[in-house]
């Protein structure tokens, strides 16, 4: 899927410098940034969603003792 974005001049300069110095394409680094950044965004927003459900008492909360017991880790 082709997508276009506008970068701030300073960010574009840094990207150009990195690509030139390493011999890789700008597209390579943009894909890397998006892939790694997507993982961080997923972690953040999914955790925020769970936290909201906890606050609304819509999410089950277990103590560490309960988890250890259910996994038979105290034996």
N, C-alpha and C positions, 0 to 999 in steps of 0.2 A: 504494500500500500504506500503510495507516495503521499508525503505530507510536507508542508512547508511551514517554517516558523521564522519569526523575526528575532534576531539576537541583538542585545545591546552591543554597541561597538567594542567595548572592552572585552566582553565575553567572546565575540567573534575573533578578535585579535589573539586572544589566548588559545582558542581552538585552532586557528591557522598556524600559530607558532608550534603547538604540540604536534599537529599533523605533519608539518614540515620537518621538524626535528626527528620525528620517529619514523617517517616514511609511510605512515598509515593515512588513510583518508579521513576527512572530517566526518563522513557518514559513519565510519567505523566507531569513532568516539561518541557520536550522537546516539548510535544504537546501544553502546555500552552504558551511557548515562541513563537512557530511558529504561533499559532492562534493570539495572541496579536500583534506580530511583523508584521504579514501579514496585519492587519488592518492599522498599521502605514505606511507600505510600499505602500499600495494601496492609502492612503490619500496623501502621498508625491508625488508619481509618477503621479497620476491622476491630482493633482494640478499643477505639473510642466508641464504637457501636456497642460492644459488650459492656463497657463501663457504664454507658447510659442505661442499658438493660439492668445492670446490677443496681444502679441508683433507683430505678423504678421497681425494684424487687421482682423483676421478671426473669432473672437468671439464677440458677442454683449455685450456691457457694458451698464449697467443702473445706473443712479444715485440713491442715496437713496430716493430722492424726487419722482423719477419715480416709484420706487418699492412701496413706501407708497401709491402713487396715484393708481397704478394698483391693490393694495390689499384693497383699500378703508380704509386705516388706518388713514387718516387725518380728518375723519368725526367726 
